[in-house]
Amino acid sequence: MARRSKAEKRRFWRAVAVLLVIVLIAAIVFGIYWFAVKGRTWDDLKALFAEKKTERPSDIGEGDFADILSAELSIHFIAPAVKASGDCTLIKVGDTEVLIDAGPTQGNVTEIKEYLSDYCTDGILEYVIATHADTDHIAGLVGTSSGGEYNGILYSYKIGTLIQFDRTNKELETASGNPTLYARYVSAVEYAESQGTEVFSGSECCNETNGASKTYYLDDEKTVSMTILYNYYYDHDSGDENNYSVCMLLSQETDGESDHYLFTGDLEKDGEERLVENNQLPHVRLYKAGHHGSKTSSTNELLSVITPEYVVVCCCAGYNEYGAAEENVFPTQAFIDRIAPYTDFIYVTIMWDEETDGYKDMNGDIVFYLGADEGETKKSLKLWCSSNSTILKDTEWFQENRVWNAPSRS
């Protein structure tokens, strides 16, 4: 083999040097774009290159409303009938019902009860979870009053077990000396307790003290369980009310396999990091997005562990309810950017109707349930939405207001 001349060697090393300079310039340009233009962080960059579950899950089965009533497991994200973001989730397993929160307003309880009438036909809610004391989570538990009688969930149903937040920064009185909504919630809990409801806190469940359990089975066969996860802020103070949220993992054993569904209330970044540190969290099929799709929840630390397949955002998309900066309007671009590497199966309950300054359905009521099509023997997860089942990134609202910063999946 002929040896290279000195001139050829010089040309080779010059080419290498030029290539390295080009790579360096490209890295600098990318760094300016990533950190200065997009305002992203090192954590975002690490998440971008980290090994993730990025394969697209099999398309979920098309649901049928008629099948939901007989499903052995169904998870209902009840859309608000008011222009506001708030959580209200029903889990039904046979004749057992679990209600997580009842937001976003006291008046919306009428619509919540109307929805529940199709599923809770015996007037008994076996479990109610009040994640934290913010209005958009507990308002419907209190409801509105007429002649001194309240119509909230805790007054209208027989409640078996109530699991609630350990701590709150809320006051019992307003500046003018009137009872706050939190004070009215306390009264509602006392009423439920007087009617035989067992009341436990998140920490009592985790520690299994005072008769509480960490895990509750929702069926006789013990195939569906509800586990209260340990949250550091059950027994530590936080300046952010959201961090007091009761967190729950729903699990189902089917045909020797386990499916998991995660609910974290409005837990924020620090709370999510500690949730990961203190619990053995699995991959989840369904994740109820933390804090309505805020930029301060659904962090990389949590998502990289749970690698969700499906995500539901309980919010009024595009409505600037609190006069916040545009970057904080639900569901935020930061939230979407962090979720995008894992899944594009993202669903949202309602959206702001700019023309009327009201609200309208995005997906509406969102129901995931276990069912089988005619001729099938093995049951699979299916989706039914009261309005449509369009994923978030394909909606007109998203095309006009957000950007999808993840590669397409086939």
ZADREN-740897 format. One line per 10 residues: number of its first residue (from 1); for each residue x negated, y, z of N, C-alpha, C. Coordinates in steps of 0.001 Angstrom, whole numbers, padded with zeros to 6 digits. Layout:
BEGIN
NUM	X:Y:Z:X:Y:Z:X:Y:Z | ...
//
This chain:
BEGIN
1	-000849:-001197:000000:000000:000000:000000:-000883:001245:000000 | -000571:002167:-000917:-001379:003388:-001035:-001207:004258:000195 | -002332:004840:000629:-002284:005719:001776:-001833:007102:001343 | -001101:007783:002258:-000638:009124:001948:-001808:010091:001956 | -001726:011068:001043:-002751:012106:001027:-002486:013084:002162 | -003490:013903:002474:-003315:014914:003524:-002199:015884:003177 | -002070:016221:001903:-001012:017141:001480:000366:016534:001729 | 000486:015218:001428:001769:014544:001657:002104:014499:003138 | 001094:014261:003975:001326:014230:005418:001782:015592:005923 | 001128:016652:005397:001527:017998:005825:002983:018282:005440
11	003354:017872:004200:004725:018093:003753:005719:017310:004619 | 005335:016087:004997:006212:015259:005841:006445:015915:007187 | 005356:016366:007835:005504:016945:009176:006194:018312:009129 | 005982:019024:008002:006725:020288:007848:008234:019997:007764 | 008607:018931:007038:010021:018560:006901:010616:018168:008255 | 009800:017415:009030:010252:017030:010372:010470:018274:011230 | 009533:019214:011166:009634:020442:011957:010859:021249:011561 | 011088:021352:010249:012275:022086:009769:013550:021418:010271 | 013577:020064:010209:014757:019327:010689:014997:019578:012167 | 013922:019576:012967:014062:019827:014400:014571:021240:014669
21	014085:022204:013890:014557:023580:014042:016038:023672:013720 | 016469:022982:012652:017882:022981:012276:018739:022372:013393 | 018256:021243:013950:018990:020594:015051:019081:021527:016249 | 017965:022207:016564:017949:023135:017699:018920:024284:017483 | 018908:024848:016265:019830:025953:015963:021276:025476:016062 | 021540:024267:015544:022901:023716:015612:023341:023537:017055 | 022399:023070:017913:022721:022886:019330:023022:024213:019992 | 022250:025250:019658:022478:026576:020233:023828:027126:019788 | 024140:026975:018501:025430:027455:017974:026581:026715:018646 | 026440:025378:018779:027482:024603:019448:027649:025051:020890
31	026504:025302:021566:026567:025744:022961:027293:027068:023104 | 027003:028006:022192:027684:029308:022231:029175:029124:022000 | 029523:028279:021002:030938:028032:020705:031634:027349:021875 | 030997:026343:022450:031626:025521:023501:031799:026312:024791 | 030726:026981:025230:030777:027627:026538:031289:029064:026482 | 030858:029817:025482:031225:031237:025429:032554:031462:024713 | 032720:030830:023528:033938:031066:022745:035120:030300:023315 | 034939:028995:023547:036053:028178:024039:036174:028206:025558 | 035139:028663:026253:035202:028733:027707:035220:027378:028387 | 034627:026373:027750:034613:025027:028330:033461:024879:029309
41	033442:023766:030068:032461:023544:031121:031595:022330:030818 | 030571:022125:031679:029728:020937:031537:030545:019669:031732 | 031529:019716:032664:032393:018553:032880:033174:018212:031613 | 033646:019247:030912:034357:019012:029658:033429:018358:028633 | 032179:018819:028607:031223:018277:027647:030915:016818:027961 | 030733:016527:029262:030466:015149:029653:031636:014246:029296 | 032846:014753:029508:034031:013965:029191:034143:013693:027697 | 033673:014668:026889:033748:014521:025445:032906:013348:024964 | 031732:013154:025592:030814:012116:025146:030868:010849:026005 | 031656:010903:027092:031743:009728:027964:032485:008604:027247
51	032196:007376:027680:032910:006234:027116:034323:006239:027656 | 035312:006269:026779:036699:006377:027200:037527:005322:026479 | 038720:005129:027005:039700:004312:026309:040378:005213:025288 | 039919:005183:024057:040433:006101:023044:041305:005402:022004 | 041386:004077:022066:042193:003418:021053:043666:003752:021277 | 044382:003868:020195:045797:004203:020255:046564:002970:020725 | 047391:003098:021751:048188:001948:022183:049220:001611:021114 | 049723:000401:021177:050764:000020:020237:051941:000980:020383 | 052544:001323:019247:053693:002214:019303:054730:001640:020251 | 055213:002484:021132:056189:002051:022108:057502:001740:021396
61	058224:000756:021936:059477:000360:021313:060524:001465:021360 | 061335:001538:020317:062430:002504:020269:063520:002046:021224 | 063844:002895:022178:064812:002526:023197:066253:002722:022754 | 067139:002112:023506:068577:002224:023278:069219:002570:024613 | 069975:003669:024646:070561:004125:025894:071384:003035:026577 | 072080:002241:025788:072935:001201:026358:072130:000150:027113 | 070863:-000027:026725:070033:-001057:027364:069457:-000604:028708 | 069429:000709:028932:068779:001230:030138:069496:000769:031393 | 070823:000753:031348:071601:000397:032533:071283:-001007:033046 | 070939:-001910:032136:070669:-003293:032540:069181:-003606:032635
71	068325:-002607:032406:066878:-002846:032456:066433:-003188:033866 | 065470:-004095:033988:064998:-004479:035313:064106:-003407:035933 | 063561:-002532:035103:062807:-001382:035582:063033:-000223:034624 | 063377:000936:035167:063479:002129:034335:062964:003327:035118 | 062284:004229:034417:061705:005435:035010:062264:006626:034248 | 063006:007484:034948:063745:008576:034333:063156:009921:034757 | 062726:010700:033803:062297:012066:034068:063469:012967:033676 | 064159:013470:034681:065414:014176:034465:065135:015618:034087 | 065594:016011:032903:065338:017358:032403:066153:018383:033189 | 065540:019502:033579:066295:020551:034261:067365:021137:033348
81	068456:021582:033943:069502:022280:033192:069421:023763:033526 | 068198:024271:033548:067941:025663:033902:066576:026032:033352 | 066359:027311:033065:065082:027784:032505:064041:027849:033623 | 063401:026729:033884:062384:026664:034944:061675:025319:034858 | 060460:025274:035389:059711:024025:035473:059940:023405:036845 | 060118:022099:036868:060316:021413:038145:060375:019922:037942 | 060142:019182:039008:060105:017720:038952:061373:017100:039523 | 061838:016063:038858:062876:015193:039403:062800:013879:038646 | 062399:012826:039342:062181:011532:038709:062964:010447:039439 | 063694:009651:038676:064424:008502:039220:063743:007225:038757
91	063497:006327:039699:062995:004991:039383:064064:003998:039813 | 064474:003138:038899:065520:002163:039216:065002:000758:038958 | 065112:-000081:039975:064723:-001489:039888:065890:-002312:040409 | 066641:-002900:039510:067842:-003613:039942:068803:-002649:040626 | 069162:-002971:041866:070064:-002111:042634:069309:-001152:043553 | 068008:-001049:043362:067184:-000174:044195:066811:001085:043420 | 067045:002244:044053:066715:003517:043420:065722:004303:044268 | 064762:004907:043581:063784:005796:044210:063909:007150:043517 | 064077:008212:044285:064115:009557:043717:062886:010320:044202 | 062102:010815:043264:060925:011613:043601:061224:013068:043277
101	061367:013874:044309:061639:015315:044186:063009:015581:043555 | 063429:016836:043646:064722:017241:043097:064676:018730:042778 | 063850:019076:041781:063719:020474:041371:064512:020742:040112 | 064427:021969:039585:063589:023051:040104:064329:024073:040973 | 065673:024076:040943:066433:025078:041691:067512:024412:042525 | 068038:025154:043490:069116:024622:044319:070364:024355:043490 | 070671:025259:042551:071859:025094:041731:071789:023929:040772 | 070571:023514:040387:070401:022417:039433:070794:021069:040015 | 071061:021008:041322:071416:019732:041948:072704:019160:041361 | 073593:020001:040884:074835:019511:040279:074531:018623:039079
111	073608:019070:038227:073227:018283:037048:072456:017029:037446 | 071630:017122:038484:070902:015938:038950:071884:014869:039421 | 072866:015269:040204:073846:014308:040724:074691:013720:039596 | 074982:014533:038596:075730:014021:037445:074921:012946:036736 | 073610:013177:036601:072745:012180:035972:072693:010908:036830 | 072540:011074:038116:072417:009920:039009:073686:009070:039042 | 074827:009674:038735:076099:008954:038845:076149:007728:037935 | 075375:007715:036857:075347:006551:035961:074498:005414:036512 | 073618:005719:037452:072637:004729:037905:072747:004388:039391 | 073032:005370:040202:073198:005118:041642:074700:005073:041929
121	075291:003935:041666:076752:003812:041741:077262:003468:043134 | 076362:003100:044032:076798:002738:045391:076602:003871:046396 | 076126:005024:045921:075943:006164:046819:074748:006048:047732 | 073869:005056:047465:072696:004834:048318:071420:005028:047499 | 070563:005889:047979:069208:006001:047431:068280:005326:048435 | 067747:004192:048056:066933:003435:049009:065693:004210:049440 | 065109:004980:048519:063915:005761:048843:064011:007148:048205 | 063588:008152:048960:063406:009496:048433:062005:009939:048826 | 061269:010493:047867:059940:011034:048150:059974:012537:047892 | 059656:013318:048903:059499:014771:048759:058007:015035:048736
131	057458:015322:047544:056002:015367:047412:055385:016527:048190 | 055961:017723:048068:055447:018867:048813:056537:019935:048885 | 056268:021017:049608:057333:021932:050018:057635:023061:049050 | 057078:023035:047835:057405:024084:046877:058850:023952:046400 | 059459:025101:046113:060869:025153:045735:061202:024241:044568 | 060340:024201:043547:060651:023427:042342:060549:021924:042544 | 060352:021507:043786:060328:020083:044120:061365:019710:045182 | 061687:020615:046082:062615:020264:047164:063963:020963:047082 | 064142:021913:046158:065362:022727:046139:066626:021878:046053 | 066619:020872:045173:067799:020037:045000:068051:019090:046157
141	067055:018857:046984:067274:018045:048181:068156:018798:049163 | 068101:020133:049093:068933:020997:049943:070240:021339:049238 | 070145:021801:047988:071326:022188:047239:071842:023554:047637 | 073056:023843:047229:073700:025121:047558:074780:024894:048599 | 075209:025969:049226:076218:025835:050283:077522:026500:049885 | 078594:025935:050345:079926:026511:050196:080646:026329:051518 | 080957:027452:052159:081583:027373:053471:080706:026715:054513 | 079361:026849:054318:078431:026265:055284:078093:024815:055007 | 078702:024197:053987:078437:022801:053642:077496:022753:052437 | 076361:022062:052588:075402:021947:051490:075695:020700:050643
151	075380:020811:049354:075657:019712:048427:074399:019029:047910 | 073269:019225:048597:072006:018652:048144:071951:017142:048271 | 070906:016565:047698:070721:015110:047675:070725:014523:049081 | 070065:015190:050015:069976:014635:051372:071307:014686:052113 | 072231:015471:051617:073567:015537:052209:074576:014664:051469 | 074296:014347:050213:075294:013703:049351:075146:012195:049240 | 073993:011663:049595:073749:010235:049473:073299:009666:050811 | 073536:008372:050962:072938:007663:052090:071499:007370:051693 | 070562:007863:052473:069138:007700:052157:068554:006628:053070 | 067934:005619:052488:067330:004567:053297:066055:005045:053965
161	065070:005429:053166:063770:005885:053668:063371:007165:052946 | 062979:008154:053708:062456:009400:053148:060969:009477:053463 | 060150:009644:052427:058710:009808:052594:058373:011230:052189 | 057773:011985:053097:057554:013402:052834:056123:013824:053127 | 055815:015029:052714:054501:015640:052899:054180:015789:054386 | 052909:015697:054725:052466:015849:056113:052359:017300:056532 | 051952:018165:055578:051609:019546:055932:052260:020527:054966 | 052350:021758:055407:052831:022823:054541:052319:024159:055064 | 052189:025109:054156:051842:026481:054535:053075:027379:054532 | 054249:026778:054338:055487:027547:054261:055921:028032:055645
171	056638:029160:055652:057201:029710:056886:058658:029279:057038 | 059143:029301:058247:060535:028958:058506:061471:030156:058370 | 060899:031375:058450:061719:032584:058349:061133:033550:057335 | 062022:034285:056674:061587:035352:055789:061193:036562:056624 | 060651:037570:055964:060261:038793:056678:061452:039447:057367 | 062643:039238:056806:063848:039832:057397:064508:038938:058434 | 063882:037797:058718:064386:036921:059768:065364:035852:059318 | 065565:035711:058007:066471:034683:057496:065723:033363:057276 | 066443:032256:057346:065771:030968:057120:065307:030832:055671 | 064124:030312:055485:063591:030074:054146:064160:028772:053588
181	063882:028508:052311:064299:027225:051739:063639:026082:052490 | 062386:026261:052877:061717:025206:053638:062450:024925:054943 | 062911:025971:055633:063674:025784:056876:064956:025002:056596 | 065595:025307:055471:066817:024589:055107:066508:023139:054743 | 065334:022921:054167:064913:021543:053890:064733:020782:055200 | 064098:021408:056178:063911:020761:057485:065262:020374:058071 | 066241:021262:057962:067586:020966:058480:068211:019799:057713 | 067987:019760:056394:068538:018672:055590:067922:017338:055987 | 066611:017335:056267:065943:016116:056718:066504:015674:058069 | 066719:016610:058949:067291:016287:060264:068689:015692:060116
191	069465:016242:059165:070790:015685:058929:070688:014247:058429 | 069815:014013:057440:069657:012662:056906:069217:011690:057993 | 068320:012155:058838:067832:011312:059938:068960:010966:060896 | 069860:011913:061125:070997:011654:062019:071961:010633:061423 | 071885:010455:060099:072748:009489:059418:072064:008131:059237 | 070894:007972:059836:070221:006679:059812:069019:006581:058905 | 068637:007670:058240:067468:007645:057369:066181:007511:058179 | 065296:006616:057739:063958:006532:058329:063084:007570:057639 | 062405:008388:058411:061593:009470:057855:060129:009236:058203 | 059288:009146:057179:057856:008932:057373:057078:009965:056567
201	055862:010218:056996:054961:011089:056234:054027:010229:055393 | 053346:010873:054459:052396:010155:053630:051308:009477:054447 | 050798:010174:055457:049727:009589:056279:050242:008421:057114 | 051481:008509:057593:052044:007376:058348:052146:006145:057456 | 052499:006344:056186:052563:005211:055261:051178:004621:055029 | 050203:005489:054755:048847:004992:054489:048260:004258:055683 | 048548:004757:056886:048018:004145:058108:048940:003079:058681 | 050115:002934:058083:051131:001981:058528:051418:002131:060018 | 051714:003372:060406:052048:003678:061793:053513:004074:061913 | 054036:003949:063123:055419:004339:063443:056458:003644:062570
211	056137:002436:062127:057090:001651:061346:056990:001850:059849 | 056104:002707:059404:055960:002963:057970:055096:001882:057316 | 055241:001751:056007:054436:000802:055230:053685:001540:054139 | 052538:001019:053788:051761:001590:052682:052371:001174:051343 | 052848:-000074:051288:053438:-000614:050064:054865:-001064:050337 | 055759:-000653:049468:057162:-001057:049538:057507:-001834:048271 | 058097:-003021:048439:058534:-003797:047283:059962:-003423:046936 | 060204:-003236:045652:061491:-002740:045207:062406:-003832:044673 | 061916:-005070:044645:062756:-006191:044212:062511:-007386:045119 | 063449:-008307:045120:063361:-009484:045994:062180:-010374:045632
221	061829:-010418:044361:060726:-011280:043914:059359:-010674:044202 | 059332:-009439:044656:058098:-008708:044960:057185:-008590:043744 | 057809:-008272:042605:057025:-008045:041397:056839:-006554:041121 | 057667:-005732:041743:057568:-004288:041559:057279:-003642:042914 | 056180:-002909:042997:055777:-002315:044273:055527:-000822:044134 | 055730:-000132:045229:055506:001305:045329:054477:001510:046434 | 053290:001963:046070:052208:002133:047038:051915:003615:047237 | 051933:004060:048491:051597:005438:048811:050078:005540:048885 | 049503:006328:048010:048047:006480:047941:047563:007451:049011 | 046326:007266:049446:045768:008177:050446:045329:009483:049792
231	045813:010578:050327:045428:011912:049899:044703:012582:051062 | 043495:013015:050816:042682:013681:051840:043454:014782:052553 | 044331:015450:051824:045039:016596:052398:046296:016203:053166 | 046524:014897:053359:047546:014501:054327:047122:014944:055721 | 045812:014903:055980:045347:015251:057328:044263:016324:057337 | 044214:017135:056279:043319:018290:056242:044061:019469:055628 | 043755:020659:056127:044419:021861:055628:043902:022242:054243 | 044767:022859:053466:044402:023382:052156:045058:024745:051979 | 044366:025631:051275:044956:026923:050972:045955:026839:049837 | 046034:025679:049177:046939:025475:048053:047992:024443:048435
241	049241:024871:048480:050352:023988:048867:050392:022719:048030 | 050005:022824:046774:050081:021676:045864:049248:020492:046330 | 048158:020769:047017:047267:019693:047443:047847:018811:048539 | 048963:019214:049121:049611:018387:050146:050488:017292:049533 | 050543:017223:048216:051466:016323:047524:051292:014854:047911 | 052417:014206:048168:052434:012754:048352:052208:012108:046987 | 051261:011165:046921:050904:010512:045655:051307:009044:045712 | 051838:008544:044614:052384:007184:044610:052001:006439:043336 | 051667:005167:043495:051382:004278:042368:052465:003212:042305 | 053181:003173:041185:054193:002148:040946:053549:001039:040127
251	053729:-000206:040539:053096:-001331:039848:054116:-002424:039591 | 053952:-003103:038471:054832:-004229:038135:054024:-005388:037590 | 054317:-006580:038117:053690:-007808:037625:054645:-008453:036625 | 054198:-008607:035377:055025:-009211:034343:054201:-010201:033537 | 054657:-011455:033516:053956:-012497:032741:052471:-012556:033078 | 052150:-012430:034345:050767:-012523:034790:049946:-011279:034572 | 050562:-010223:034071:049849:-008976:033834:050433:-007869:034704 | 049603:-006861:034990:050028:-005750:035833:050102:-004469:035020 | 051201:-003757:035172:051343:-002426:034591:051468:-001425:035726 | 050875:-000241:035537:050851:000761:036606:051328:002111:036082
261	051975:002855:036990:052541:004158:036667:052197:005107:037825 | 051620:006266:037501:051072:007135:038542:051841:008447:038652 | 052127:008829:039924:052829:010070:040231:052022:010827:041290 | 051581:012040:040960:050714:012783:041878:051286:014141:042273 | 052577:014367:042068:053161:015653:042431:052468:016789:041707 | 052047:017785:042471:051329:018930:041902:049875:018966:042360 | 049321:017812:042693:047955:017743:043191:047000:018505:042278 | 046089:019285:042880:045162:020120:042123:043782:019459:042008 | 042852:020161:041396:041542:019603:041054:040836:018952:042246 | 040731:019684:043347:040020:019137:044506:040745:017920:045059
271	042065:018002:045102:042854:016865:045582:042702:015659:044680 | 042655:015873:043352:042493:014762:042422:041126:014098:042578 | 040091:014907:042756:038752:014339:042942:038716:013451:044180 | 039337:013918:045247:039360:013132:046492:040268:011912:046356 | 041324:012028:045544:042202:010879:045297:041413:009756:044642 | 040559:010124:043686:039715:009136:043014:038710:008534:043991 | 038121:009364:044837:037114:008902:045790:037688:007925:046812 | 038931:008140:047205:039501:007403:048336:040441:006265:047961 | 040664:006052:046662:041573:004994:046229:040972:004251:045039 | 041311:002986:044915:040903:002195:043755:042000:002329:042692
281	041884:003359:041869:042928:003629:040892:042717:002795:039623 | 043780:002206:039112:043663:001392:037895:043956:002208:036641 | 043749:001594:035507:044257:002150:034242:045783:002177:034333 | 046399:003270:033902:047853:003375:034006:048497:003474:032630 | 049630:002843:032499:050387:002947:031251:051054:004314:031142 | 051526:004820:032280:052272:006075:032274:051793:006966:033407 | 051587:008229:033092:051132:009219:034070:052053:010427:034022 | 052651:010762:035153:053423:011994:035245:052417:013109:035465 | 052240:013954:034453:051189:014972:034493:051279:015819:035756 | 050139:016027:036401:050096:016830:037612:050448:018284:037357
291	051182:018881:038275:051494:020322:038268:051958:020828:036909 | 052871:020091:036294:053573:020555:035091:052652:020854:033913 | 051481:020218:033885:050545:020464:032779:049733:021730:032966 | 049383:022035:034212:048578:023233:034496:047126:023001:034109 | 046352:024091:034090:044926:023960:033768:044125:023491:034979 | 044750:023449:036142:044044:023090:037374:044352:021672:037845 | 045132:020930:037070:045435:019532:037392:045092:018660:036183 | 045314:017335:036330:044965:016381:035265:043513:016606:034846 | 042637:016527:035821:041220:016801:035607:040500:015605:034987 | 039305:015875:034454:038504:014802:033865:038184:013716:034884
301	037971:014126:036141:037636:013149:037183:038742:012110:037343 | 039982:012534:037273:041113:011610:037395:041360:010867:036086 | 041406:011594:034988:041756:010984:033710:040751:009921:033278 | 039478:010139:033565:038455:009173:033147:038610:007836:033864 | 039319:007841:034986:039550:006608:035744:040872:005956:035327 | 041933:006743:035217:043255:006156:034952:043518:005952:033459 | 042769:006619:032575:042883:006472:031112:044330:006237:030669 | 045204:007208:030840:046639:006981:030599:046985:006714:029141 | 047999:005879:028934:048497:005608:027593:049630:006564:027216 | 050492:006863:028189:051625:007755:027962:051653:008798:029066
311	052038:010024:028702:052050:011133:029663:053363:011889:029522 | 053979:012202:030651:055188:013027:030659:054888:014311:031412 | 055264:015434:030814:055079:016744:031434:056464:017301:031770 | 056708:017498:033053:057986:018046:033500:057843:019561:033618 | 058139:020249:032517:057973:021696:032512:058904:022327:031493 | 058994:023651:031549:059705:024429:030534:058629:025027:029633 | 058296:024308:028572:057157:024665:027735:057278:026090:027200 | 056198:026860:027391:056129:028208:026845:056746:029289:027696 | 057462:028928:028761:058107:029947:029592:057130:030456:030642 | 056867:031749:030613:055945:032359:031575:056730:032734:032828
321	057040:031715:033598:057942:031852:034739:057415:032788:035819 | 056113:032823:035985:055538:033572:037100:054718:034777:036636 | 054879:035195:035385:054136:036335:034880:052643:036105:034877 | 052230:034881:034591:050817:034506:034646:050098:034888:033361 | 048773:034772:033388:047992:034936:032170:048402:033856:031183 | 048320:034153:029904:048790:033223:028873:048136:031850:029002 | 046891:031816:029415:046177:030536:029532:046759:029636:030617 | 047632:030202:031475:048234:029431:032566:049656:028979:032266 | 050183:029304:031097:051554:028941:030764:051625:027444:030433 | 052580:026739:031023:052716:025285:030863:053279:024934:029478
331	052846:023776:028932:051647:023016:029273:050423:023731:028698 | 049401:023870:029483:048265:024705:029109:047371:024037:028067 | 046628:024880:027349:045675:024362:026369:044605:023525:027063 | 044173:023949:028237:043143:023202:028973:043637:021795:029308 | 044877:021682:029751:045473:020370:030040:045494:019504:028784 | 045936:020079:027677:046036:019330:026420:044660:018862:025961 | 043657:019739:026080:042303:019365:025664:041765:018193:026473 | 042103:018134:027759:041590:017048:028598:042350:015742:028367 | 043633:015838:028064:044437:014638:027828:044152:014041:026453 | 043897:014901:025478:043814:014493:024072:042869:013321:023790
341	041682:013230:024441:040814:012087:024138:041405:010738:024528 | 042430:010738:025366:042991:009483:025865:044254:009062:025128 | 045117:010010:024813:046373:009657:024176:047005:010882:023528 | 047790:010647:022480:048607:011729:021946:050090:011451:022206 | 050376:010404:023001:051744:010112:023394:052100:010966:024611 | 052349:012235:024357:052677:013202:025405:054092:013709:025158 | 054913:013689:026201:056311:014083:026083:056627:015172:027105 | 057515:016090:026730:057856:017242:027571:059376:017355:027677 | 059867:017649:028859:061311:017680:029090:061999:018833:028354 | 061702:020094:028706:062412:021227:028104:061424:022301:027645
351	061952:023303:026933:061118:024397:026452:061897:025703:026511 | 061139:026792:026509:061738:028124:026493:062328:028400:025125 | 063562:028910:025097:064207:029323:023865:064037:030833:023737 | 063067:031244:022928:062721:032658:022839:063879:033497:022297 | 064668:032943:021385:065759:033707:020782:066813:034107:021799 | 067119:033205:022713:068173:033470:023698:067622:033810:025070 | 066288:033725:025211:065647:033840:026524:066268:032853:027512 | 066610:031706:026978:067132:030618:027800:066224:029417:027681 | 066795:028245:027675:066000:027021:027542:066723:026079:026596 | 065978:025122:026075:066563:024048:025278:065691:022814:025443
361	066228:021685:025071:065469:020442:025211:064274:020425:024285 | 063163:019857:024792:062093:019456:023894:062314:017971:023633 | 062001:017098:024597:062437:015699:024505:063707:015467:025315 | 064004:016375:026249:065180:016207:027093:064902:015230:028217 | 065914:014482:028630:065710:013419:029616:064822:012358:028972 | 063787:011946:029683:062805:010999:029139:062847:009732:029986 | 063126:008602:029341:063265:007343:030077:062340:006284:029486 | 061454:005761:030309:060662:004585:029971:061291:003397:030682 | 061476:002306:029968:062085:001143:030619:061566:-000136:029998 | 061739:-001224:030731:061284:-002527:030272:062467:-003245:029638
371	062322:-003587:028372:063419:-004251:027682:062911:-005095:026530 | 063825:-005891:025961:063483:-006757:024823:064506:-006546:023719 | 064029:-006492:022479:064936:-006394:021351:065637:-007729:021125 | 066699:-007705:020341:067435:-008924:020036:066510:-009942:019368 | 066508:-011136:019912:065648:-012178:019376:064296:-012263:020051 | 063926:-011237:020852:062659:-011246:021571:062829:-011929:022918 | 061787:-012606:023365:061814:-013221:024690:060968:-012436:025678 | 059866:-011870:025199:058990:-011093:026065:059422:-009638:026066 | 059581:-009078:027262:060006:-007693:027388:058801:-006763:027278 | 059040:-005591:026746:057978:-004611:026567:058487:-003230:026954
381	057550:-002293:027102:057908:-000937:027485:058550:-000216:026308 | 059679:000424:026582:060408:001153:025550:060678:002573:026021 | 060983:003435:025059:061212:004848:025346:062530:005290:024755 | 063300:006031:025564:064514:006676:025082:064501:008112:025573 | 064793:009046:024682:064882:010455:025046:066251:010979:024637 | 066829:011836:025463:068181:012305:025189:068235:013243:023990 | 067115:013901:023655:067093:014811:022518:066392:014186:021317 | 065126:013873:021448:064337:013236:020393:063080:012687:021032 | 062357:011851:020299:061142:011234:020858:059878:011734:020156 | 059912:012957:019655:058749:013543:018991:057638:013809:020009
391	056431:013364:019714:055333:013632:020636:054958:015113:020577 | 054386:015605:021656:054155:017036:021822:053420:017660:020643 | 052331:017039:020197:051501:017679:019179:052197:017790:017827 | 053288:017048:017637:054014:017106:016372:055211:018058:016413 | 055425:018714:017541:056563:019626:017635:056230:020972:017002 | 057259:021663:016580:057076:022995:016008:056488:023942:017047 | 056933:023818:018288:056411:024688:019345:054902:024527:019479 | 054441:023294:019469:053003:023050:019612:052241:023632:018429 | 052731:023418:017233:052041:023911:016041:051865:025423:016081 | 052795:026123:016719:052741:027577:016770:051980:028110:017978
401	051832:027289:019021:051308:027824:020282:050073:027129:020840 | 049752:025938:020372:048620:025203:020919:047803:024589:019791 | 046653:024032:020147:045760:023414:019166:045409:022013:019643 | 045400:021063:018717:045028:019693:019055:043550:019504:018757 | 042758:019394:019810:041307:019315:019648:040775:017913:019864 | 041434:016957:019254:040970:015564:019344:041056:014942:017964 | 040182:013978:017665:040236:013333:016348:041510:012550:016188 | 041970:012434:014943:043159:011635:014648:042860:010173:014908 | 043900:009449:015317:043752:008013:015563:044604:007254:014558 | 044104:006155:014120:044880:005344:013153:045540:004207:013892
//
